[in-house]
Amino acid sequence: MSHISQDQGIGEHVDFLTKFHNISNKLKKRFLRKPNVSEACEQFNALATECEQKELWQYAGLCWLAAARCQGTLENASSEINLLIKAGRQFLIAEKKDNDIGCPSIGQENIQAAVSCFGHSMARCSNQPGFNTISAGLSVELALALGPGPAGIQQLRKAIDIFPTSKAINTLVSFHISQGDYVAALQILNEFVEFAEACVVAGARGNYNAILHRCEVTRVLLLLILQPSPQRLTPSLAQVLEKYAWAEENVNNSLNMSEDELLLLQSLVLACQSHDHQAVLELESEFQRRKMTGDWRTIFVTGGAGYIGSHCIVELLECGYDVVAIDNFANSVTETDGKSAALKRVEQITGKKVTFYNCDLLDKEKLESIFNKHKIDCVIHFAAIKAVGESMQVPLHYYRNNIIGAINLLEVMKAAGCFQLVFSSSCTVYGEPTELPITEEHETGNITNVYGRTKYFIEEMLKDISRAEKSWNIISLRYFNPVGAHSSGLIGEDPTKPFTNLMPYIAQVALRHKSELVIFGGDYPTNDGTGVRDYIHVMDLAAGHVAALNALHKQHLKLKIYNLGTGNGVTVLELIKTFEKITGTTVPYVIKERREGDIVSMYANTDLAKKELGWTAKYNVEQM
């Protein structure tokens, strides 16, 4: 039994052992009475769930294993397989947790227990029709836990023998490469290419061209590392290099590579063959920055149930992207079933499905598990608490939520190999402007409120990581004051706090849900004494995020910053009068003292976004 952690009392472990033995004793044969195996199985299940909640991972594994044996006795094969898998995964978690604190289990008992559980489940799967894909997946899961040694490689070979998948083969290739066995990696790729080409010829369904694309790039790089003599090259491998050995424009491009990819491969092959070491180093850097994986499909959206996030998801879905969204409902509305009210309406608007998880960015482990379930191509990071006034009252809450949440997200992205990010920043990073309209070159950091400082600190982090790690490709969008709603009327801003944006507050007063609108500050040096802001329609913002995605996909930008606004400054009173004119309502208001953290005027110069993103705001203030 592995060590007992200090934060889990001895009493919990004794309590578990007592419960476990009590259930086990019920399975012993008694005179004239058969043991109730079904009842014992249910009790083991309940105890396993209790252990998981208390993070007693090894004990949870033992309980699931005991429940699996009960299902085996009952000859319920599918339930036995499922419980064996659950047991194996708990042992793997136990081993990881022990390793994380520097106390691996003696003799790797947790790993051995996981291997045993998965081995028994695979043996049961072999007798069940259609279960071969489960067996192969379990072997890959074990291999990833064992790592790139002989045991991990053995599990991957077993997975490929059962049911060859691109994940198993790519992992096996990467294991061999990490071990320095380039010959074995190349041999596996060659066999896989022959298999994939045969599938393409046979008209089999599947994204085999994308697989062949990835294999082509890896084979070229391995051949350049190995530099085999012409006599040792097979005809097929000789053709792989010959294809890129001449700087010709009419290279056979059956794999639909982009012009940039073809040029990179040609340049790399020529540089290696001519021993141009400086060129090789420059090209290596270029390869690290480029993702040769075809079109992006899956966009991960944090704060997806919020006001801006939900509108952006509409735009993403209508542009053909798949969306995985998370939210903790700090700024949005949840229904009784725990689902997002806004995202249900997004699905209604678009007729498309949104994959949603209730997840807080402070819960790094849950965030990692979500990334492990999906292949994320790019992240749009909206999630943050965002009220200027509130931020001045509870600053630590804002720093913890916004900054630590962003750090967790960046670390999880890096671990998952996802380096494409659109960050939701804010014009508050400029502080009190020295000139208007404000450009991206304006000085930042002289900020008047805590919310703005959290955005500024995150931008500084992004600058640092993009300088230190060349893989990152980031656009930070500094947008101004979002208002409006989707034309369907199904989604809009639904304030959850007393500190809220101006437009929904105006609407609530107009509807008599609130008695009057409070305007903070009537003595500013403006036309009517109220603050000036650049109000931008939320669907314009959504379109701006899609434009940023397109820019990231086209080229490696490292870090680029753009303003998103209309370029027109509107005072608070002008916005109220426009609202009254368009809606035919009246909005009672009272002017109070200036609010700490607010500034006088702010509106954007958006020439850079227009020039480089091809984006401009379409809605004017009357249409908002």
C-alpha positions in Angstrom: 0.0 0.0 0.0 1.4 3.4 -1.0 2.2 6.1 1.6 -0.6 8.0 3.5 -0.6 11.7 2.7 -0.5 14.1 5.7 -3.7 15.8 4.8 -5.6 12.6 4.8 -6.0 11.4 8.4 -5.2 7.9 9.6 -8.9 7.7 10.7 -10.1 8.0 7.1 -7.9 5.1 6.1 -9.0 2.9 9.0 -12.6 3.8 8.3 -12.2 2.7 4.7 -10.5 -0.6 5.6 -13.3 -1.4 8.1 -16.0 -0.7 5.5 -14.2 -2.7 2.8 -13.8 -5.7 5.0 -17.4 -5.5 6.2 -18.6 -5.7 2.5 -16.1 -8.4 1.7 -17.3 -10.5 4.6 -20.8 -10.5 3.2 -19.4 -12.4 0.2 -18.2 -15.4 2.3 -20.3 -18.5 2.0 -22.5 -19.1 5.0 -24.3 -22.3 6.0 -27.5 -22.6 4.0 -27.1 -19.0 2.7 -25.7 -17.8 -0.5 -23.8 -14.4 -0.6 -25.7 -11.5 -2.1 -23.2 -10.6 -4.8 -25.4 -7.8 -6.4 -25.8 -6.1 -3.0 -22.0 -6.3 -2.4 -21.3 -4.8 -5.8 -23.6 -1.8 -5.2 -21.8 -1.2 -1.8 -18.4 -1.4 -3.4 -19.6 1.1 -6.0 -20.8 3.5 -3.3 -17.5 3.1 -1.3 -15.5 3.7 -4.5 -17.4 6.9 -5.2 -16.9 8.1 -1.6 -13.1 7.4 -1.8 -12.9 9.4 -5.1 -14.6 12.4 -3.4 -12.1 12.2 -0.6 -9.3 11.8 -3.1 -8.3 8.3 -1.8 -7.4 7.2 -5.3 -5.8 3.9 -4.5 -8.6 2.8 -2.3 -11.1 3.9 -5.0 -9.2 1.6 -7.4 -9.5 -1.3 -4.9 -13.2 -0.8 -4.6 -13.9 -0.6 -8.3 -11.7 -3.8 -8.7 -13.8 -5.6 -6.1 -17.0 -4.4 -7.8 -15.6 -5.7 -11.1 -15.0 -9.1 -9.6 -18.6 -9.2 -8.4 -19.8 -8.4 -11.9 -17.5 -11.2 -13.2 -19.2 -13.6 -10.8 -22.5 -12.4 -12.1 -21.2 -13.0 -15.7 -22.0 -9.4 -16.6 -19.1 -8.9 -19.0 -19.7 -5.3 -20.1 -20.1 -4.1 -16.5 -17.0 -6.0 -15.5 -15.0 -4.4 -18.3 -16.2 -0.9 -17.4 -15.4 -1.3 -13.7 -11.9 -2.8 -14.4 -11.2 0.3 -16.5 -12.4 2.6 -13.7 -10.2 0.7 -11.3 -7.1 1.0 -13.6 -7.6 4.7 -14.0 -7.8 5.3 -10.3 -4.5 3.5 -9.8 -3.0 5.6 -12.5 -4.2 8.8 -10.8 -2.8 7.5 -7.5 0.6 6.9 -9.1 0.6 10.4 -10.7 -0.4 12.1 -7.4 2.4 10.2 -5.5 5.0 11.1 -8.1 3.9 14.8 -8.1 4.9 15.0 -4.4 8.0 12.9 -4.9 6.8 9.7 -3.2 6.3 7.1 -5.9 4.6 3.8 -4.8 7.0 1.0 -3.8 7.8 -1.1 -6.8 5.4 1.0 -8.8 2.5 -1.0 -7.3 -0.1 1.4 -8.6 1.2 1.2 -12.2 1.3 -2.6 -11.9 -2.2 -2.6 -10.5 -3.3 -0.5 -13.5 -1.6 -2.8 -16.0 -3.3 -5.7 -14.4 -6.8 -4.1 -14.4 -6.4 -2.9 -18.0 -5.0 -6.3 -19.0 -7.9 -8.2 -17.6 -10.4 -5.8 -19.2 -8.7 -6.2 -22.6 -8.9 -10.0 -22.2 -12.6 -9.7 -21.5 -12.9 -7.3 -24.5 -11.4 -9.9 -26.8 -14.5 -12.1 -26.3 -16.9 -9.3 -27.0 -17.7 -8.3 -30.6 -16.9 -4.7 -31.4 -14.8 -4.1 -28.3 -11.4 -4.1 -30.1 -11.3 -0.3 -30.3 -11.7 -0.1 -26.5 -8.8 -2.6 -26.1 -6.6 -0.5 -28.4 -7.5 2.7 -26.6 -6.6 1.2 -23.2 -3.2 0.1 -24.5 -2.5 3.7 -25.7 -3.7 5.1 -22.3 -1.3 2.7 -20.5 1.5 3.6 -22.9 1.1 7.3 -22.1 1.2 6.6 -18.4 4.3 4.3 -18.7 6.2 6.8 -20.9 8.6 6.3 -23.8 10.4 3.2 -22.5 10.3 -0.4 -23.4 7.0 -1.0 -21.5 5.3 2.0 -23.1 6.5 1.0 -26.6 5.2 -2.6 -26.0 1.8 -1.3 -25.1 1.6 0.9 -28.3 2.6 -2.1 -30.5 -0.1 -4.1 -28.8 -2.6 -1.3 -29.6 -1.6 -1.1 -33.2 -1.9 -4.9 -33.6 -5.4 -4.8 -32.1 -6.7 -1.7 -34.0 -4.3 0.7 -35.7 -5.1 4.3 -35.1 -3.2 7.5 -36.1 -2.9 8.4 -32.4 -1.3 5.1 -31.5 1.1 5.3 -34.5 2.0 8.9 -34.0 2.7 8.2 -30.3 4.9 5.2 -31.1 6.8 7.3 -33.6 7.3 10.1 -31.0 8.4 7.5 -28.4 11.1 6.1 -30.7 12.2 9.7 -31.7 12.5 10.6 -28.0 14.7 7.5 -27.5 16.9 8.5 -30.4 15.8 5.5 -32.5 15.1 7.3 -35.7 15.4 4.2 -37.9 12.5 2.5 -36.0 10.4 5.7 -36.2 11.0 5.9 -39.9 10.1 2.3 -40.4 6.8 2.6 -38.6 6.0 5.7 -40.6 6.7 3.9 -43.9 4.4 1.0 -42.9 1.7 3.5 -41.9 2.0 5.5 -45.2 1.6 2.2 -47.2 -1.5 1.4 -45.2 -3.0 5.0 -45.5 -2.3 5.1 -49.3 -4.0 1.7 -49.7 -7.0 3.1 -47.8 -7.1 6.2 -50.1 -7.0 4.0 -53.2 -9.8 1.8 -51.9 -11.9 4.8 -51.2 -12.1 4.2 -47.5 -13.7 6.9 -45.3 -11.4 8.9 -43.1 -9.1 11.9 -43.2 -6.2 9.9 -44.7 -4.8 12.9 -46.7 -4.3 14.9 -43.5 -2.5 11.8 -42.0 -0.3 11.4 -45.0 0.5 15.1 -44.9 1.8 14.8 -41.3 3.7 11.7 -42.2 5.4 13.4 -45.1 6.8 16.2 -43.1 8.1 13.8 -40.3 9.6 11.4 -42.9 11.5 14.3 -44.6 12.9 15.5 -41.2 13.9 12.0 -40.2 15.6 11.3 -43.5 17.6 14.6 -43.1 18.6 13.5 -39.6 19.7 10.0 -40.7 21.2 11.1 -44.0 21.3 7.5 -45.4 23.5 6.8 -48.4 21.7 6.5 -51.8 22.4 2.8 -51.8 20.5 2.2 -48.6 17.5 4.3 -49.6 14.4 2.4 -50.8 12.9 3.8 -54.0 9.9 5.2 -52.1 12.1 7.0 -49.6 14.3 8.3 -52.4 11.2 9.8 -54.0 10.3 11.5 -50.8 13.5 13.5 -50.7 13.8 14.0 -54.5 10.4 15.7 -54.4 11.9 18.6 -52.4 15.5 18.5 -53.6 15.0 21.0 -56.4 13.6 24.5 -56.2 11.0 23.9 -58.8 7.5 25.4 -58.9 5.8 22.3 -60.3 6.4 20.0 -57.4 3.7 17.3 -57.2 1.5 18.5 -54.4 -1.0 15.6 -54.0 -1.1 16.2 -50.2 -2.5 19.8 -50.7 0.3 21.5 -48.8 0.3 25.3 -48.7 2.9 27.1 -50.8 4.7 28.1 -47.5 5.0 24.5 -46.4 6.3 23.4 -49.8 8.8 26.2 -49.8 9.9 25.4 -46.2 10.5 21.8 -47.0 12.4 22.6 -50.2 14.5 25.1 -48.4 15.3 22.7 -45.6 16.3 19.9 -47.9 18.5 22.1 -50.0 20.1 23.7 -46.9 21.0 20.3 -45.5 22.3 18.9 -48.7 24.5 22.0 -49.2 25.6 21.9 -45.5 24.3 25.5 -45.0 24.2 25.3 -41.1 23.0 28.9 -40.6 20.1 28.3 -43.0 19.2 25.1 -41.2 19.0 26.9 -37.8 16.8 29.6 -39.2 14.5 27.0 -40.9 14.3 25.0 -37.7 13.0 28.1 -35.9 10.5 28.6 -38.7 9.3 25.0 -38.4 8.8 25.3 -34.7 6.5 28.3 -35.3 4.3 26.7 -37.9 1.5 24.2 -37.3 1.3 21.9 -40.3 -2.0 20.3 -39.3 -4.4 21.7 -41.9 -7.5 23.7 -41.1 -8.5 24.7 -37.6 -11.8 23.2 -36.5 -12.1 23.4 -32.7 -12.1 26.7 -30.8 -11.9 26.7 -27.0 -13.9 29.6 -25.5 -13.5 30.6 -21.9 -16.4 32.6 -20.4 -18.5 31.2 -23.2 -21.8 31.6 -21.4 -21.2 35.3 -20.8 -22.4 38.3 -22.7 -19.6 38.7 -25.3 -18.6 35.1 -25.2 -22.1 33.8 -26.2 -22.3 36.3 -29.1 -18.9 35.3 -30.3 -19.8 31.6 -30.3 -22.8 32.4 -32.6 -20.3 34.0 -35.0 -17.9 31.0 -34.7 -20.6 28.4 -35.3 -21.9 30.3 -38.3 -18.4 30.4 -39.7 -18.1 26.6 -39.5 -16.0 26.2 -36.3 -16.7 23.6 -33.6 -16.8 25.2 -30.2 -15.9 23.9 -26.7 -16.9 26.4 -24.1 -16.4 26.7 -20.3 -17.9 29.1 -17.8 -18.2 29.3 -14.0 -21.4 31.5 -14.2 -19.8 34.4 -12.3 -21.1 36.8 -15.0 -23.8 34.7 -16.6 -27.0 32.9 -15.9 -27.4 29.2 -15.2 -30.6 27.2 -15.4 -31.8 24.7 -12.8 -30.2 21.8 -14.7 -26.8 23.5 -14.4 -26.7 24.4 -18.1 -26.1 27.8 -19.6 -29.3 29.6 -20.6 -27.4 31.7 -23.2 -25.7 28.8 -24.8 -29.0 26.9 -25.2 -30.3 29.9 -27.1 -27.1 30.0 -29.1 -27.8 26.5 -30.2 -31.4 27.6 -31.1 -30.1 30.5 -33.2 -27.5 28.5 -35.1 -29.0 25.0 -35.1 -25.6 23.7 -34.0 -24.3 22.1 -30.9 -22.0 23.7 -28.3 -19.9 21.4 -26.1 -20.1 23.0 -22.7 -18.4 22.4 -19.3 -19.0 24.1 -16.0 -15.4 24.9 -15.1 -13.6 27.6 -13.2 -10.1 28.5 -14.5 -8.9 28.2 -11.0 -9.6 24.5 -11.2 -6.5 23.6 -13.2 -7.1 19.8 -12.9 -10.5 20.0 -14.4 -9.2 22.3 -17.1 -6.5 19.8 -18.0 -9.1 17.0 -18.2 -11.2 19.0 -20.7 -8.1 19.7 -22.9 -7.3 16.0 -22.8 -10.8 15.2 -24.2 -10.5 17.5 -27.2 -8.0 18.5 -29.8 -8.1 22.3 -29.4 -6.8 24.3 -32.3 -7.1 27.8 -30.8 -8.3 29.5 -27.6 -10.4 32.6 -27.2 -10.0 33.8 -23.6 -13.0 35.9 -22.3 -13.3 34.6 -18.8 -12.8 37.3 -16.2 -14.7 39.3 -13.6 -15.1 42.7 -15.1 -16.8 45.4 -13.1 -14.5 48.5 -12.6 -16.3 49.7 -9.5 -16.4 46.3 -7.8 -12.7 45.7 -8.6 -11.8 48.7 -6.4 -13.7 47.2 -3.5 -12.4 43.6 -3.7 -9.0 43.8 -5.4 -7.6 40.5 -4.2 -10.7 38.7 -5.6 -10.0 40.2 -9.0 -6.2 39.5 -9.0 -6.8 35.9 -8.0 -9.6 35.2 -10.4 -8.3 37.0 -13.5 -4.5 36.6 -13.2 -4.2 33.1 -11.7 -6.9 31.9 -14.0 -5.0 33.2 -17.0 -1.8 31.5 -15.8 -3.6 28.2 -15.4 -5.0 28.5 -18.9 -1.6 29.3 -20.4 0.1 26.4 -18.6 -2.6 23.9 -19.7 -2.5 25.2 -23.3 1.3 24.7 -23.4 1.0 21.2 -22.0 -1.5 20.4 -24.7 0.6 21.8 -27.4 -1.9 24.6 -28.2 -0.2 27.9 -28.7 -2.8 29.9 -30.6 -4.6 32.5 -28.4 -7.0 35.4 -28.9 -7.1 37.4 -25.6 -10.0 39.6 -24.5 -8.2 42.6 -23.3 -9.6 46.1 -22.6 -9.1 49.8 -23.4 -8.7 50.2 -19.6 -5.0 49.3 -20.0 -4.4 52.8 -21.4 -5.4 54.5 -18.3 -6.3 58.2 -18.7 -5.4 58.9 -22.4 -3.0 61.7 -23.3 -4.4 61.9 -26.8 -7.6 60.9 -28.6 -8.5 58.9 -30.6 -6.2 56.4 -28.9 -3.9 54.1 -30.9 -2.3 50.8 -30.0 1.0 52.7 -29.5 -0.3 54.7 -26.6 1.5 54.1 -23.3 -0.1 51.5 -21.0 0.2 50.8 -17.3 -0.9 54.1 -15.8 -4.2 52.5 -14.9 -6.9 53.9 -12.6 -8.7 50.7 -11.5 -7.9 47.1 -10.5 -9.9 45.5 -13.3 -7.7 47.4 -15.8 -4.6 46.4 -14.0 -5.4 42.7 -14.2 -5.8 43.0 -18.0 -2.5 45.0 -18.2 -0.6 42.4 -16.1 -1.9 39.6 -18.4 -0.8 41.5 -21.5 2.7 41.8 -19.9 2.7 38.1 -19.3 1.8 37.4 -22.9 4.6 39.7 -24.1 7.1 37.8 -21.9 6.1 34.3 -23.0 5.9 35.2 -26.7 9.5 36.6 -26.4 10.8 33.5 -24.5 8.9 30.8 -26.3 8.7 31.1 -30.1 5.7 28.7 -30.5 3.2 31.2 -29.1 1.0 33.0 -31.6 -1.3 35.6 -29.8 -3.6 38.4 -30.6 -4.7 40.7 -27.8 -7.9 42.6 -28.6 -8.3 45.8 -26.6 -12.0 46.6 -27.0 -14.0 49.5 -25.8 -17.6 49.5 -24.4 -19.7 46.6 -25.7 -23.5 47.2 -26.1 -26.4 45.7 -28.0 -27.5 42.1 -28.7 -28.0 39.5 -31.4 -30.7 40.5 -33.9 -32.8 37.5 -32.9 -33.3 39.0 -29.4 -32.7 35.6 -27.9 -29.4 36.5 -26.3 -28.1 39.8 -24.8 -26.6 41.1 -21.6 -28.3 39.7 -18.5 -26.6 41.5 -15.5 -25.9 39.3 -12.5 -24.4 42.0 -10.3 -25.2 45.5 -9.1 -22.0 46.6 -10.9 -22.9 46.3 -14.5 -22.5 47.8 -18.0 -24.5 50.9 -18.9 -26.8 49.7 -21.6 -28.6 46.9 -19.7 -28.9 49.3 -16.8 -30.6 51.9 -19.0 -33.0 49.2 -20.4 -33.9 48.0 -16.9 -34.8 51.6 -15.9 -36.8 52.1 -19.1 -38.8 48.9 -18.3 -39.3 50.2 -14.7 -37.5 47.3 -13.2 -35.3 49.9 -11.6 -36.5 53.3 -10.5 -33.7 55.5 -11.9 -30.3 55.3 -13.6 -27.3 56.5 -11.6 -24.7 58.4 -13.6 -21.4 58.7 -11.9 -19.9 62.1 -12.5 -21.6 65.1 -14.1 -18.7 67.5 -13.9 -16.2 66.1 -16.4 -14.7 68.5 -19.0 -17.0 67.2 -21.8 -19.9 68.6 -23.8 -22.5 67.8 -21.1 -20.3 66.9 -18.1 -20.7 63.1 -18.4 -18.0 60.7 -19.4 -17.2 59.9 -23.0 -16.9 56.3 -24.2 -16.6 54.4 -27.5 -19.7 52.1 -27.6 -19.3 49.1 -29.9 -22.0 46.6 -30.9 -21.3 43.1 -29.4 -21.8 41.5 -32.9 -19.0 43.8 -34.2 -16.8 42.5 -31.4 -17.7 38.9 -32.3 -16.8 39.5 -36.0 -13.5 41.0 -34.7 -12.6 37.8 -32.9 -13.2 35.7 -36.0 -11.0 38.1 -38.0 -8.3 37.7 -35.3 -8.6 33.9 -35.7 -8.1 34.2 -39.5 -5.0 36.4 -38.9 -3.5 33.9 -36.5 -4.1 31.0 -39.0 -2.5 32.8 -41.9 0.8 33.8 -40.2 2.9 33.5 -37.1 2.5 36.9 -35.4 4.1 36.1 -32.0 2.0 38.8 -30.3 -0.1 41.5 -32.0 -2.4 44.0 -30.4 -5.5 45.7 -31.9 -8.1 48.2 -30.8 -11.7 47.2 -31.5 -14.1 50.2 -31.3 -16.1 52.5 -33.6 -13.8 55.5 -33.3 -16.7 57.7 -32.1 -16.9 59.1 -28.6 -20.4 59.3 -27.1 -21.3 60.8 -23.7 -23.5 59.0 -21.2 -26.3 61.5 -21.6 -26.0 61.3 -25.4 -26.5 57.5 -25.2 -29.5 57.9 -22.9 -31.1 60.5 -25.3 -30.5 58.2 -28.3 -32.1 55.3 -26.4 -35.1 57.3 -25.5 -35.5 58.5 -29.1 -35.2 55.0 -30.7 -37.4 53.3 -28.1 -40.0 56.0 -27.3 -39.4 55.6 -23.6 -38.1 57.8 -20.9 -35.1 57.0 -18.7 -35.1 58.8 -15.3 -31.6 59.4 -14.0 -29.7 61.0 -11.2 -26.2 62.3 -11.3 -23.9 61.4 -8.4 -20.2 61.9 -7.5 -17.5 60.4 -9.8 -16.8 56.8 -9.2 -13.2 55.8 -8.1 -11.3 54.3 -11.1 -13.3 55.9 -13.9 -11.7 58.2 -16.5 -13.0 61.2 -18.5 -12.9 60.2 -22.1 -11.9 57.2 -24.2 -12.4 56.3 -27.8 -10.4 54.3 -30.3 -8.4 54.7 -33.4 -9.0 51.4 -35.3 -7.0 52.0 -38.4 -4.6 49.0 -37.6 -7.5 46.5 -37.3 -8.9 47.8 -40.5 -5.6 47.5 -42.3 -4.3 44.1 -40.9 -7.5 42.3 -39.9 -9.8 43.7 -42.6 -12.2 44.5 -39.8 -14.4 47.6 -39.2 -17.4 48.2 -37.0 -20.7 48.1 -38.9 -23.2 49.3 -36.3 -23.7 52.9 -35.3 -25.0 54.0 -31.9 -28.6 54.3 -33.2 -28.5 50.6 -34.1 -27.2 49.4 -30.8 
